[in-house]
Amino acid sequence: MGVSNKRPRQLNYSVNVKGPKSGNKVANTIKHYKKLQERIAFEGSTKWLINAVEIVLLKLKKYSININKI
């Protein structure tokens, strides 16, 4: 990259204005798990719900959240 006389397009925003993009990940995962449990109780165990619960359980494991304490 050489010398460029163009204006810096990637630097013309305030870094402090932008907020966190994923501040509620853990809370949303817990909320999603509870919602899926309600749906399983209402609809029964469908393949879609089983797959969705599997994904949520992996996220809970990733965030080190014990399922028994939810």
Buried (B, 14 or more C-beta within 10 A) or exposed (E): EEEEEEEEEEEEEEEEEEEEEEEEEBEEBBEBBEEBBEBBEEEEEEEEBEEBBEEBBEBBEEEEBEEEEE
